[in-house]
Protein backbone atom coordinates (compact mmCIF):
# COMPACT_ATOMS: atom_id res chain seq x y z
CA UNK A 1 0.00 0.00 0.00
CA UNK A 2 1.00 3.62 -0.52
CA UNK A 3 1.90 5.59 2.59
CA UNK A 4 -0.85 8.13 3.35
CA UNK A 5 0.21 11.58 2.20
CA UNK A 6 -0.79 12.99 5.58
CA UNK A 7 2.11 11.13 7.21
CA UNK A 8 4.67 12.14 4.60
CA UNK A 9 6.92 15.19 4.66
CA UNK A 10 5.39 18.21 2.92
CA UNK A 11 7.41 21.05 1.46
CA UNK A 12 6.87 24.48 -0.01
CA UNK A 13 9.24 25.77 -2.68
CA UNK A 14 9.30 29.53 -3.35
CA UNK A 15 11.07 30.51 -6.57
CA UNK A 16 12.63 33.97 -6.77
CA UNK A 17 13.78 34.21 -10.39
CA UNK A 18 15.82 37.41 -10.32
CA UNK A 19 19.62 37.58 -10.51
CA UNK A 20 22.23 40.32 -10.72
CA UNK A 21 23.81 38.46 -13.67
CA UNK A 22 23.19 35.26 -15.63
CA UNK A 23 25.89 32.63 -15.12
CA UNK A 24 27.16 31.04 -18.36
CA UNK A 25 26.36 27.49 -17.20
CA UNK A 26 22.90 28.23 -15.77
CA UNK A 27 19.75 26.88 -17.41
CA UNK A 28 17.50 27.61 -14.42
CA UNK A 29 14.60 30.03 -14.75
CA UNK A 30 16.54 33.15 -13.81
CA UNK A 31 16.21 36.69 -15.15
CA UNK A 32 18.23 39.89 -14.97
CA UNK A 33 16.31 43.14 -14.60
CA UNK A 34 18.35 46.32 -15.09
CA UNK A 35 15.76 48.56 -13.45
CA UNK A 36 14.99 48.37 -9.71
CA UNK A 37 12.40 45.71 -8.99
CA UNK A 38 9.25 46.61 -7.06
CA UNK A 39 9.22 43.66 -4.69
CA UNK A 40 5.96 44.74 -3.05
CA UNK A 41 4.18 44.35 -6.39
CA UNK A 42 5.52 40.82 -6.87
CA UNK A 43 4.77 39.96 -3.25
CA UNK A 44 1.06 40.42 -4.00
CA UNK A 45 1.23 37.56 -6.51
CA UNK A 46 3.19 35.26 -4.19
CA UNK A 47 0.55 35.80 -1.52
CA UNK A 48 -2.28 35.02 -3.94
CA UNK A 49 -0.65 31.87 -5.30
CA UNK A 50 0.05 30.62 -1.79
CA UNK A 51 -3.67 31.01 -1.07
CA UNK A 52 -4.52 28.98 -4.18
CA UNK A 53 -2.28 26.08 -3.21
CA UNK A 54 -3.42 26.20 0.41
CA UNK A 55 -6.96 25.55 -0.78
CA UNK A 56 -5.68 22.49 -2.72
CA UNK A 57 -3.81 21.02 0.26
CA UNK A 58 -5.89 21.59 3.39
CA UNK A 59 -4.72 20.02 6.62
CA UNK A 60 -1.13 19.44 5.54
CA UNK A 61 1.73 20.18 7.94
CA UNK A 62 4.73 21.96 6.42
CA UNK A 63 8.02 20.27 7.23
CA UNK A 64 10.27 22.35 4.97
CA UNK A 65 10.31 25.65 3.10
CA UNK A 66 12.91 26.45 0.45
CA UNK A 67 13.60 29.82 -1.17
CA UNK A 68 15.35 29.02 -4.45
CA UNK A 69 16.21 30.87 -7.60
CA UNK A 70 17.51 32.90 -9.18
CA UNK A 71 19.07 34.67 -6.22
CA UNK A 72 16.75 34.70 -3.19
CA UNK A 73 19.37 36.64 -1.19
CA UNK A 74 18.39 39.65 -3.33
CA UNK A 75 14.98 39.54 -1.64
CA UNK A 76 14.21 42.20 0.92
CA UNK A 77 14.01 40.84 4.44
CA UNK A 78 10.41 42.10 4.61
CA UNK A 79 9.53 40.09 1.47
CA UNK A 80 10.84 36.86 3.01
CA UNK A 81 9.17 37.66 6.30
CA UNK A 82 5.75 38.28 4.76
CA UNK A 83 5.89 35.12 2.64
CA UNK A 84 6.72 33.08 5.73
CA UNK A 85 3.89 34.75 7.63
CA UNK A 86 1.42 33.83 4.88
CA UNK A 87 2.63 30.21 4.82
CA UNK A 88 2.09 30.06 8.59
CA UNK A 89 -1.39 31.48 8.15
CA UNK A 90 -2.48 28.88 5.59
CA UNK A 91 -0.79 25.70 6.86
CA UNK A 92 0.29 24.28 10.19
CA UNK A 93 4.07 24.33 10.61
CA UNK A 94 6.13 21.47 12.01
CA UNK A 95 8.01 22.43 15.17
CA UNK A 96 11.22 21.20 13.51
CA UNK A 97 10.57 22.93 10.19
CA UNK A 98 13.62 23.50 7.98
CA UNK A 99 13.58 26.90 6.24
CA UNK A 100 16.34 27.26 3.67
CA UNK A 101 17.34 30.29 1.61
CA UNK A 102 19.79 30.11 -1.29
CA UNK A 103 22.33 32.93 -1.24
CA UNK A 104 25.21 34.23 -3.27
CA UNK A 105 28.35 35.26 -1.38
CA UNK A 106 28.29 38.62 -3.17
CA UNK A 107 24.95 39.41 -1.49
CA UNK A 108 25.92 38.10 1.94
CA UNK A 109 25.46 41.29 3.89
CA UNK A 110 25.55 40.89 7.67
CA UNK A 111 22.44 42.95 8.36
CA UNK A 112 20.41 41.23 5.64
CA UNK A 113 21.47 37.76 6.82
CA UNK A 114 20.62 38.72 10.38
CA UNK A 115 17.22 39.86 9.17
CA UNK A 116 16.60 36.56 7.36
CA UNK A 117 17.43 34.69 10.56
CA UNK A 118 15.05 36.84 12.59
CA UNK A 119 12.34 36.25 9.96
CA UNK A 120 12.62 32.49 10.54
CA UNK A 121 15.22 31.21 8.04
CA UNK A 122 17.33 28.59 9.84
CA UNK A 123 19.44 27.20 6.98
CA UNK A 124 21.30 28.81 4.08
CA UNK A 125 22.77 27.29 0.96
CA UNK A 126 25.59 29.38 -0.50
CA UNK A 127 26.42 29.32 -4.21
CA UNK A 128 30.20 29.38 -3.77
CA UNK A 129 30.97 27.17 -6.84
CA UNK A 130 34.76 27.38 -6.56
CA UNK A 131 37.50 28.30 -4.10
CA UNK A 132 39.79 29.67 -6.82
CA UNK A 133 39.40 33.25 -8.08
CA UNK A 134 40.31 32.40 -11.66
CA UNK A 135 37.68 29.67 -11.78
CA UNK A 136 35.06 31.98 -10.27
CA UNK A 137 35.66 34.39 -13.16
CA UNK A 138 35.38 31.52 -15.65
CA UNK A 139 32.05 30.52 -14.07
CA UNK A 140 30.75 34.07 -14.30
CA UNK A 141 30.42 34.54 -10.56
CA UNK A 142 30.31 38.03 -9.06
CA UNK A 143 32.21 37.17 -5.86
CA UNK A 144 35.81 36.27 -5.11
CA UNK A 145 37.24 33.68 -2.72
CA UNK A 146 37.67 36.15 0.15
CA UNK A 147 33.99 37.12 -0.12
CA UNK A 148 33.04 33.44 -0.20
CA UNK A 149 35.03 32.75 2.96
CA UNK A 150 33.44 35.70 4.75
CA UNK A 151 29.96 34.59 3.67
CA UNK A 152 30.59 31.07 4.96
CA UNK A 153 31.85 32.38 8.30
CA UNK A 154 28.87 34.72 8.60
CA UNK A 155 26.40 31.95 7.73
CA UNK A 156 27.93 29.58 10.28
CA UNK A 157 27.62 32.29 12.92
CA UNK A 158 23.99 33.20 12.27
CA UNK A 159 22.23 30.06 11.08
CA UNK A 160 21.66 26.68 12.69
CA UNK A 161 22.65 24.89 9.48
CA UNK A 162 24.62 25.85 6.40
CA UNK A 163 25.71 24.29 3.14
CA UNK A 164 27.53 25.50 0.06
CA UNK A 165 27.87 24.35 -3.55
CA UNK A 166 30.95 23.61 -5.62
CA UNK A 167 31.17 22.80 -9.32
CA UNK A 168 33.83 20.39 -10.56
CA UNK A 169 34.84 18.74 -13.87
CA UNK A 170 35.86 22.18 -15.09
CA UNK A 171 38.22 22.62 -18.07
CA UNK A 172 41.80 21.46 -17.34
CA UNK A 173 40.89 20.39 -13.79
CA UNK A 174 42.86 17.36 -12.59
CA UNK A 175 41.94 14.94 -9.79
CA UNK A 176 44.78 16.35 -7.66
CA UNK A 177 43.45 19.89 -8.17
CA UNK A 178 40.00 18.74 -7.10
CA UNK A 179 41.31 16.92 -4.02
CA UNK A 180 43.03 20.10 -2.83
CA UNK A 181 39.90 22.19 -3.39
CA UNK A 182 37.70 19.65 -1.65
CA UNK A 183 39.99 19.59 1.37
CA UNK A 184 39.75 23.39 1.58
CA UNK A 185 35.97 23.17 1.38
CA UNK A 186 35.77 20.52 4.07
CA UNK A 187 37.81 22.71 6.40
CA UNK A 188 35.32 25.54 5.87
CA UNK A 189 32.00 23.71 5.95
CA UNK A 190 30.03 22.43 8.90
CA UNK A 191 28.09 19.33 7.91
CA UNK A 192 26.81 19.54 4.32
CA UNK A 193 28.25 20.09 0.82
CA UNK A 194 26.61 19.96 -2.62
CA UNK A 195 29.11 18.93 -5.30
CA UNK A 196 27.96 19.13 -8.91
CA UNK A 197 29.69 18.10 -12.09
CA UNK A 198 29.73 20.87 -14.67
CA UNK A 199 27.19 19.98 -17.34
CA UNK A 200 26.76 21.93 -20.55
CA UNK A 201 23.05 22.64 -21.00
CA UNK A 202 21.45 23.73 -24.25
CA UNK A 203 20.61 27.41 -24.35
CA UNK A 204 23.45 28.50 -22.08
CA UNK A 205 26.50 30.57 -23.04
CA UNK A 206 28.73 27.58 -22.30
CA UNK A 207 26.72 25.51 -24.78
CA UNK A 208 27.32 28.09 -27.53
CA UNK A 209 31.04 28.20 -26.70
CA UNK A 210 31.32 24.43 -26.87
CA UNK A 211 29.49 24.37 -30.21
CA UNK A 212 32.10 26.81 -31.54
CA UNK A 213 34.95 24.65 -30.22
CA UNK A 214 35.96 27.29 -27.65
CA UNK A 215 35.11 25.26 -24.53
CA UNK A 216 36.38 21.79 -23.68
CA UNK A 217 35.30 20.00 -20.51
CA UNK A 218 36.66 16.69 -19.14
CA UNK A 219 35.64 13.63 -21.15
CA UNK A 220 33.64 10.73 -19.74
CA UNK A 221 36.66 8.86 -18.39
CA UNK A 222 38.11 11.88 -16.58
CA UNK A 223 34.65 12.92 -15.34
CA UNK A 224 34.20 9.46 -13.86
CA UNK A 225 37.61 9.69 -12.19
CA UNK A 226 36.71 13.08 -10.71
CA UNK A 227 33.44 11.65 -9.43
CA UNK A 228 35.21 8.69 -7.83
CA UNK A 229 37.77 11.06 -6.32
CA UNK A 230 34.88 13.02 -4.80
CA UNK A 231 33.46 9.92 -3.14
CA UNK A 232 36.85 8.86 -1.79
CA UNK A 233 37.65 12.23 -0.21
CA UNK A 234 34.18 12.76 1.22
CA UNK A 235 33.95 9.26 2.68
CA UNK A 236 37.33 9.69 4.33
CA UNK A 237 36.03 12.84 6.02
CA UNK A 238 32.79 11.14 7.23
CA UNK A 239 30.57 13.09 4.85
CA UNK A 240 29.29 10.43 2.45
CA UNK A 241 26.88 11.00 -0.42
CA UNK A 242 23.26 10.53 0.64
CA UNK A 243 22.30 11.53 -2.92
CA UNK A 244 24.36 11.57 -6.11
CA UNK A 245 25.60 15.14 -5.64
CA UNK A 246 24.90 15.85 -1.98
CA UNK A 247 27.03 14.95 1.02
CA UNK A 248 26.30 15.30 4.72
CA UNK A 249 27.22 14.00 8.10
CA UNK A 250 24.53 11.78 9.56
CA UNK A 251 21.45 13.83 10.42
CA UNK A 252 22.44 16.93 8.44
CA UNK A 253 20.78 15.95 5.14
CA UNK A 254 18.68 18.63 3.42
CA UNK A 255 15.16 17.82 4.59
CA UNK A 256 13.59 19.78 1.78
CA UNK A 257 15.49 18.02 -0.97
CA UNK A 258 14.62 14.69 0.61
CA UNK A 259 10.98 15.64 0.03
CA UNK A 260 11.72 15.67 -3.71
CA UNK A 261 13.83 12.53 -3.82
CA UNK A 262 11.44 10.52 -1.64
CA UNK A 263 8.63 11.64 -3.95
CA UNK A 264 6.59 13.32 -1.26
CA UNK A 265 4.35 16.30 -1.93
CA UNK A 266 5.51 19.86 -2.34
CA UNK A 267 3.94 23.09 -3.50
CA UNK A 268 5.85 25.20 -6.03
CA UNK A 269 5.14 28.94 -5.92
CA UNK A 270 6.59 31.58 -8.22
CA UNK A 271 7.63 31.95 -11.88
CA UNK A 272 8.65 28.57 -13.31
CA UNK A 273 8.25 26.76 -9.99
CA UNK A 274 7.36 23.06 -10.21
CA UNK A 275 5.22 21.18 -7.71
CA UNK A 276 3.71 17.78 -6.97
CA UNK A 277 0.55 17.61 -4.84
CA UNK A 278 -1.66 14.59 -4.19
CA UNK A 279 -5.39 15.07 -4.60
CA UNK A 280 -7.75 12.12 -4.14
CA UNK A 281 -4.88 9.65 -4.41
CA UNK A 282 -3.40 11.07 -7.63
CA UNK A 283 -0.40 13.32 -7.94
CA UNK A 284 -0.89 16.57 -9.81
CA UNK A 285 2.14 17.96 -11.63
CA UNK A 286 2.23 21.76 -11.61
CA UNK A 287 4.56 24.33 -13.16
CA UNK A 288 4.37 28.10 -13.29
CA UNK A 289 4.74 30.47 -16.21
CA UNK A 290 8.45 31.15 -16.77
CA UNK A 291 8.32 34.87 -17.52
CA UNK A 292 8.03 36.74 -14.19
CA UNK A 293 5.86 39.56 -15.46
CA UNK A 294 3.48 37.20 -17.30
CA UNK A 295 3.35 34.96 -14.22
CA UNK A 296 2.44 37.98 -12.08
CA UNK A 297 -0.33 39.00 -14.47
CA UNK A 298 -1.78 35.47 -14.59
CA UNK A 299 -1.80 35.18 -10.81
CA UNK A 300 -3.45 38.54 -10.32
CA UNK A 301 -6.16 37.68 -12.86
CA UNK A 302 -6.72 33.97 -12.22
CA UNK A 303 -5.31 33.32 -8.73
CA UNK A 304 -2.45 31.13 -9.97
CA UNK A 305 0.29 31.34 -12.57
CA UNK A 306 0.36 27.72 -13.68
CA UNK A 307 0.93 26.63 -17.25
CA UNK A 308 1.08 22.94 -16.27
CA UNK A 309 -1.63 21.32 -14.15
CA UNK A 310 -1.65 17.62 -15.07
CA UNK A 311 -2.99 14.52 -13.35
CA UNK A 312 -0.31 11.83 -13.54
CA UNK A 313 -1.09 8.22 -14.38
CA UNK A 314 0.04 5.41 -12.10
CA UNK A 315 2.89 4.56 -14.46
CA UNK A 316 3.99 8.20 -14.64
CA UNK A 317 4.03 8.43 -10.84
CA UNK A 318 5.99 5.20 -10.57
CA UNK A 319 8.49 6.36 -13.19
CA UNK A 320 9.06 9.66 -11.37
CA UNK A 321 9.41 7.83 -8.06
CA UNK A 322 12.03 5.55 -9.61
CA UNK A 323 13.98 8.41 -11.20
CA UNK A 324 14.05 10.42 -8.00
CA UNK A 325 14.48 7.59 -5.49
CA UNK A 326 17.38 5.86 -7.19
CA UNK A 327 19.39 9.06 -6.71
CA UNK A 328 19.39 8.32 -2.99
CA UNK A 329 21.82 6.12 -1.10
CA UNK A 330 18.82 4.70 0.77
CA UNK A 331 17.25 3.55 -2.52
CA UNK A 332 13.57 2.82 -3.09
CA UNK A 333 10.92 0.51 -1.75
CA UNK A 334 9.79 -1.82 -4.53
CA UNK A 335 6.49 -2.28 -2.72
CA UNK A 336 5.85 1.46 -2.98
CA UNK A 337 6.88 1.42 -6.64
CA UNK A 338 4.40 -1.35 -7.42
CA UNK A 339 1.66 0.31 -5.35
CA UNK A 340 1.47 3.12 -7.91
CA UNK A 341 0.08 0.52 -10.31
CA UNK A 342 3.16 0.42 -12.51
CA UNK A 343 4.36 -2.42 -14.66
CA UNK A 344 7.01 -4.55 -12.92
CA UNK A 345 10.65 -3.67 -13.46
CA UNK A 346 12.23 -5.55 -16.33
CA UNK A 347 13.61 -8.68 -14.58
CA UNK A 348 16.24 -9.47 -17.21
CA UNK A 349 17.68 -5.97 -17.17
CA UNK A 350 17.55 -5.80 -13.38
CA UNK A 351 19.43 -9.09 -13.15
CA UNK A 352 22.01 -7.79 -15.62
CA UNK A 353 22.55 -4.59 -13.60
CA UNK A 354 22.84 -6.60 -10.39
CA UNK A 355 25.55 -8.80 -11.90
CA UNK A 356 27.37 -5.78 -13.34
CA UNK A 357 27.43 -4.10 -9.94
CA UNK A 358 25.17 -1.18 -10.91
CA UNK A 359 22.34 -2.11 -8.53
CA UNK A 360 22.12 -3.80 -5.15
CA UNK A 361 19.43 -4.82 -2.69
CA UNK A 362 19.80 -3.55 0.87
CA UNK A 363 19.01 -5.58 4.01
CA UNK A 364 15.71 -3.68 4.38
CA UNK A 365 14.71 -4.79 0.88
CA UNK A 366 15.24 -1.42 -0.78
CA UNK A 367 16.73 -1.36 -4.25
CA UNK A 368 19.49 1.16 -4.81
CA UNK A 369 22.12 2.19 -7.32
CA UNK A 370 25.73 1.60 -6.36
CA UNK A 371 28.36 4.34 -6.75
CA UNK A 372 29.25 2.62 -10.03
CA UNK A 373 25.58 2.71 -11.02
CA UNK A 374 25.31 6.44 -10.28
CA UNK A 375 27.66 7.07 -13.19
CA UNK A 376 25.16 5.58 -15.66
CA UNK A 377 21.94 6.10 -13.74
CA UNK A 378 19.88 7.51 -16.63
CA UNK A 379 20.57 4.39 -18.71
CA UNK A 380 19.87 2.11 -15.75
CA UNK A 381 16.49 3.71 -15.09
CA UNK A 382 15.51 3.63 -18.76
CA UNK A 383 16.28 -0.08 -19.05
CA UNK A 384 14.59 -0.97 -15.77
CA UNK A 385 11.25 0.40 -16.99
CA UNK A 386 11.69 -1.06 -20.47
CA UNK A 387 8.69 -3.35 -20.88
CA UNK A 388 9.21 -7.09 -21.09
CA UNK A 389 8.64 -8.31 -24.63
N, C-alpha and C positions, 0 to 999 in steps of 0.2 A: 504493500500500500504506500501511497505518497504521504509524506509527512504533512500534517495540516499547516497551511501557511501561517496561521496564527501563532504557531510555536517557532517559526523560522525567524532569523534575523531580517530586519526591514530597514532599508537605507533610503536616504534622499540625496540625490546628486543635483547640485546647483552649478550650472555652467555660466561662467563669466567670460565672454568671448574676446574681450579687448586686450590688446598687447601694445607695448611701446614700439616694438619692431617685430617683423615676421622672421623667424629663424629659417635658414635655408633647407633644413631637413624636416621641417614641421608640416604635416598634412592634417593637423587638427583643425577644428573650426575656430580659427582665430582671425581677428581683424584689427587693423591699425586705423585709428581715427586721428586726423591731424588737428582737428578742432577740439576744444574741451568738451568732454562728455557730460551731459546733464544726467547724473546718476539718479536723481529723484524721479525723473520721468521714467527711466527704465525700471526703477523699483516698483512703480505702479503695476507693471506687467508681471513681474515676479510674484507679487502678492496675489494677483488675480489667478495666475496659473497654479500657484500653491493651493488656492481655494478649490480649483477644479479637481486637482488630483486628490485632495482631502475627501471630497465627496465620493470619489471612486474607491477609496480605501478606508472606510470607516472602521474604527476600533483597532487599528494597527498601532503597535508600539515601535517608535523609532529607536533603532540601536546605533545608527551611524548617520552622520551628515558629512558631505564632502563638497567643498567649494573647489571646482576645477576650472581649467581654462585652455587657452587664454592665460591671462595673468590675474588671478583673484586678488593678489596683494596690491593691485591698483585700485581695489574697491575702497571707498571710504569706510571708516570704522562704523559710522552710523548705518550704512547700507547693509553691512554684515549683521549688525545688531538687530535691525528691523526684520530682516529675513529670518533670523533665528527666533525672534519673538513670534512671528507669524507661524512658523513651524510648530512652536510650542503651543500656540493657540488651537491649531487644527488637529494635532496628534498628541498622544501621550508620549513622554520621553523616558527612555530607560535611564535608570540612575547611573549606569556605567556608560552612557552614550559617548561615542568617539566622534569628535567634531574636528575635521581636518581642513586646512586651508593650504592650497598650493601657493608658493611664493618664489619670486626671483630674488637672488641676493642683491641685485641693484635697487630693489624697492624695499629692502629690509631696514626700515627706519625704526628706531627704538620706540618712539612714541606710538607709531602706528601698530607695531607688534604688541606693545603693551595694551593698546586699545582692543585689538582682536582678542587677546587673552581675557580681558575684562568682559568682553561681549559673550564669551563662552567657548571660544576656540581652544581646544586642549592638545592639538597635534598640528604640526606644520610639516609640509613636504617641500624641500627646497630644490629648485632646478639648478643645481650646481653644474653638472654635465662634464666638467673636467677640472683638474687641479693643476693645469698648465696654461699660462697666459696665452701662448701662441695657439694652442688648441681651442681656447675659448673664442679667440678671434675667428678661427676657421669655422667654428660652429655658429658664428653670428651672435654670440652672447654679448650683453651690454655690461657685464661685470668683469672684474679681474679676480685673481686668486685671493688677494688680500681682502677684497669685499666679501668673497665667499666664506673665508675663514671667520670674518667678523659676524656674518649672518648666522653661521652655524653656532658660534659661541653665544650670540644673542638668543637664538632659538632654544638652545639647551638651558639657558638661564630662565626663560619666561614660560616655556611650555612643558607639560608633563611628558610629552613624547615628541620625537623629531626624527625625520628621515631626510635623506637627500639622494638625488639621482646622479648617476654618471653614465656617460655613453662611451662604449669601447668599440673595437674593430674599426678604428679610424685609419685613414691613409697612412702608410708607413709605420704603424704601431706594431711593435714586437711584443711577444709574451713577456720578456723581461721588463720592458717599459710599463706594461700593464700591471705586473706584479708590484712594481715600485709605487705606482699610483694608487693601487688598491690598498697597500699597506699604509700610505698616507691617509686615505679615506677612513680606514678602520681606526686609526689613532684619533680621528676627529669625531667620528660618529658615536652615538650612544648604543642603539640596539637594532637599527634597521637601515638597510641600504637597498636601493633599486638600481639594478645594473642592466642596461639595455644595449644590445648590439645595434650599431648604426645600420639602419635599413634605408634604402633609397626608394622613396615613394613617388609614384607618378604625380605630376603637378607641382612638385617642389623645385626650388632652384637647383638643389643637388641633382635631381633627376635630369634637368636640362644640361647641366655641366657634364654628367656622365655620358649622355647621348652625344655630346660634342667631343668626347674623348679627353676632357679636361679634369676628370675626377676618377680616381681608381681606388677602390676599397679592397680590403683583404678578400682573397678568394675563399671558396668553401672550406678547403683544408685548413687554411690559417684561421678562419673564423671559428672552426671547430676547436682548434688548439687554444684559441683565446677563451672560448667558452669553458673548456676543460680546465684551463688555468684558473679561471674565475672560481669554479667549484672547489678546486684544491685549496686555494688561498682562504676562501670563506669558511670551508669546513675546518681548516686548521685553526681558525680564530673563533670557532663555536658560533658561527652565524650562517647556518646552512640555508639552502634554497627551500622555501616552503611553496614556492611557485617558480616557474621557469626563470623569471628575471628579478625576483624579490627574495631578499635574505633577511632573516631576523633571528635574534636569540629567542629561546622558547618563551612564548607569552607576549611577544612584542609584534606579532603579525598585524598588518593593517586590517582592522575589522571590517572596514567598508569594502575594501577590495575582495575580501573573503565572501561578502554578500554576492558579488558578481560571480566569482569562480565556483561557489557552491550552488549557484543558480537559484538564489532566493530572490525575493521581490525588491525592487527599488523604483522610486519615482525619479524621473529625469526632468528638471525644470530649467528653462532657458534656451537660447538659440542653439539648435543642433543637438540638444541633450537627448540621449536615448534612455528608455526605461523599460522595465518588465514588471507588470502588475497582474496578479491572479484575480480573476473575477469569475465566480461560479465554476471554479475548477479548471479554468482555461487561462493560460497566460496571454496577455495582450502586449504586443510589441509596440512601443511608441517612439517617436522621434520628432523633434521640433524643427521648424523652418530654420535654415542655416543663416540667412541674412538677418542681422540683429534688428534692423529697422522694420523689415517686413514681419519678423516674428512679433515685435512689439505691436504693430498694427493689428495683426491677427488676434493676438490675445485681448487687446482692448475692445475689439469688435465681437469676438466669438467666445472669449473666456479662456481659450487655450491657443497655443501656437503650433499645434501638431500638424505634420504633413504625412506621418505614418501612424496608423491606429489599427493594427491588424490582429485578429485572433489567430493564434498559432495552432496548427494541428498537433496531434500527439507525436507524430514522427518528427515534426519540426522542433518541438520542445525537447524531445529526447536527443536530437542531434546537437542542439545548443548546449544541453547539459553535458554531453560527451565532450564537446569542443572545449568548454570552460573547465570542466572537472579534471580532465586529464592534464591540465596545466599544473595541477596541485600535486605536491609530494604525497598527500594523503589519498589521492586517487578518487575513484567514484564507487558508489554502491551500484552493483548490477541490478539489484532488486528495484532500486529507485529508477534506474534507466528503463527497465522493462515495464514499470508501473505507468509510465507515460503512454503505453500502448504502442511502443515502437517494435519494429521487426528485430529479431535477435541479431546480435553481432555475428558477422561472418565467421563461423568456427574454423574454417581452413586458414583464413588470414590471421585470426587470433593465434592459432597454434603456431603459425610461421613466425609471428612477431615474438611469441614467448621463446621459441627456440633460438631466435636471433638475438635475444637479450634486449629487445625494445620494450617489452611489457613484462610485468610481474604481478602476482597475486599476493596481497598482504595477509598476515595472520587473521585479520578481521574480515577477510573476504573481499576487500576492496581491490579493484583493478587499477593499476597505475602505470604510467610510463617511467622507465628507468632514465637516468641521466643520458644514456646513449640514445634512448627513444625520444628525449626532448629535442635532439638535434634534427629529427625527421618527423616531428609530431604531426604536421599537416598531412603528410602521406599516410601515416599510421591511422589517423582518424578517418581519412577518406576510404581506406581499404577495409577498416572495421565495419563501416556501415554499407559497404558494397553488398548488394543483395546476393544471396546464394542462388546460383543458376540451377 
